[in-house]
Amino acid sequence: MESFRRLLNGEDVGLMDVSVIAKNGDIVQLEGKVSVRFENGKPKMTRGAFRDVTQEKTDQRELHMFKQTLDQTFDAILMYEPHDLRFIYANKSALQIGVYA
């Protein structure tokens, strides 16, 4: 509601994250922009364009939980790209013992 109040005051609120309930009852997470058209200083209409980011948000949460689990282990864990052996992840234990620079 705060974002819509700001929009109606003529402010640009940038990228918005919103949750809506779909017809089937699922909660869907959306990301997008909304604009307001004014006529004679009063809001005439709003329009928005949003995209479904539900899966992306779920993937981010799962990756965060996975990394937290890896960081709690005492073993050094390193992940690398197989084609060039470039490290892409090192857990806290690996960093503490200096395995990964």
C-alpha positions as CSV (number, residue, x, y, z in Angstrom):
1,M,0.0,0.0,0.0
2,E,2.9,2.3,0.7
3,S,4.2,1.9,-2.8
4,F,0.8,2.8,-4.3
5,R,0.6,5.9,-2.0
6,R,4.0,7.0,-3.4
7,L,2.9,6.3,-7.0
8,L,-0.2,8.4,-6.5
9,N,2.1,11.2,-5.2
10,G,4.0,11.0,-8.5
11,E,7.0,9.1,-7.2
12,D,8.8,6.4,-9.1
13,V,8.8,3.3,-6.8
14,G,11.2,1.2,-8.9
15,L,10.9,-2.5,-9.1
16,M,8.1,-4.0,-7.0
17,D,7.9,-7.4,-5.4
18,V,4.3,-8.5,-4.7
19,S,2.5,-11.7,-3.7
20,V,-0.9,-12.5,-5.1
21,I,-3.3,-15.4,-4.8
22,A,-4.0,-17.2,-8.1
23,K,-7.4,-18.5,-9.0
24,N,-6.3,-22.0,-7.9
25,G,-5.4,-20.7,-4.4
26,D,-1.6,-20.8,-5.0
27,I,0.5,-17.8,-3.8
28,V,2.4,-16.4,-6.7
29,Q,5.3,-14.0,-6.3
30,L,5.5,-11.3,-9.0
31,E,8.1,-8.7,-9.8
32,G,7.5,-5.6,-12.0
33,K,6.8,-1.9,-12.4
34,V,3.8,0.2,-12.1
35,S,3.2,3.7,-13.5
36,V,0.4,6.2,-13.1
37,R,-1.0,8.5,-15.8
38,F,-2.1,11.9,-14.5
39,E,-4.6,14.3,-16.0
40,N,-5.1,17.8,-14.6
41,G,-2.9,16.8,-11.6
42,K,-5.1,13.8,-10.7
43,P,-4.4,10.1,-11.3
44,K,-6.3,8.9,-14.3
45,M,-5.1,5.4,-14.7
46,T,-2.4,2.9,-13.6
47,R,-0.7,0.3,-15.5
48,G,1.8,-2.4,-14.6
49,A,3.8,-5.1,-16.1
50,F,4.8,-8.0,-13.9
51,R,6.5,-11.4,-14.3
52,D,6.1,-14.5,-12.2
53,V,9.3,-15.0,-10.1
54,T,7.8,-17.7,-7.8
55,Q,10.3,-20.4,-9.0
56,E,13.2,-18.1,-8.8
57,K,12.4,-17.0,-5.3
58,T,12.0,-20.7,-4.3
59,D,15.3,-21.6,-5.9
60,Q,17.1,-18.7,-4.1
61,R,15.7,-19.8,-0.7
62,E,16.7,-23.5,-1.3
63,L,20.2,-22.4,-2.4
64,H,20.6,-20.2,0.7
65,M,19.5,-23.1,2.9
66,F,21.9,-25.5,1.1
67,K,24.9,-23.1,1.5
68,Q,24.0,-22.6,5.2
69,T,24.1,-26.4,5.7
70,L,27.5,-26.6,3.9
71,D,28.9,-23.8,6.0
72,Q,28.0,-25.6,9.2
73,T,30.0,-28.7,8.3
74,F,33.6,-29.1,9.6
75,D,34.9,-30.6,6.4
76,A,36.2,-28.4,3.7
77,I,33.9,-28.4,0.7
78,L,34.9,-26.9,-2.6
79,M,32.8,-26.7,-5.8
80,Y,34.4,-26.0,-9.2
81,E,33.5,-25.7,-12.9
82,P,34.4,-29.0,-14.5
83,H,35.4,-27.5,-17.8
84,D,38.1,-25.1,-16.5
85,L,38.4,-26.2,-12.8
86,R,37.6,-22.6,-11.7
87,F,36.3,-22.6,-8.1
88,I,32.7,-21.4,-7.7
89,Y,32.1,-22.1,-4.0
90,A,34.1,-22.8,-0.9
91,N,32.4,-23.3,2.5
92,K,33.6,-21.6,5.7
93,S,35.8,-24.5,6.8
94,A,37.6,-24.5,3.5
95,L,38.2,-20.7,3.8
96,Q,39.4,-21.1,7.5
97,I,42.0,-23.7,6.7
98,G,43.2,-21.8,3.6
99,V,42.3,-24.4,1.0
100,Y,40.7,-21.8,-1.2
101,A,42.5,-18.6,-1.9
